[in-house]
Amino acid sequence: MPFRLSLFRAVEGLGPLSTWEREHREPLGSRDEVKAALERVLGELRWTESSGLLFGSGSFDREENAFEISLFGQPDETLMDISVYSRPPAIRTIMSGLGLNYCYAQESGELLFPFKAGDRWPGPAR
């Protein structure tokens, strides 16, 4: 899995986050609200907290460690995105369940399209 991905909601057609001149992401709710929404969509998750950062992981489609999620902020702080490390199937589930429409690869600055991908990301870093 080659990408640390930022999942968020914004008006369609904006292009990659790195090209924006101003903030367009829509608030997703407080960190605790986003955590609860993720648990509703993905089931039981393993969470650890360190210095106000919340890290979650869990199984998906019979794969034990299928994804890693990072929620940056205090429990009542409003989040604008969710940081995820995973293959397309879990990303599609998160995006559909939370009504998100952008999947941004943080390292490359590219938009990815998990609904057009198969079970693995294309390219050499599968």
Buried (B, 14 or more C-beta within 10 A) or exposed (E): BBBBBBBBBBEEEEEEBEEEEEEBBBEBEBBBBBBEBBBEBBEEBEBEEEEEBBBBBBBBEEEEEBBBBBBBBEEEEEBBBBBBBBBBBBBBBBBEEBEBEBBBBBEEEEBBEBEEBEEEBEEEEE
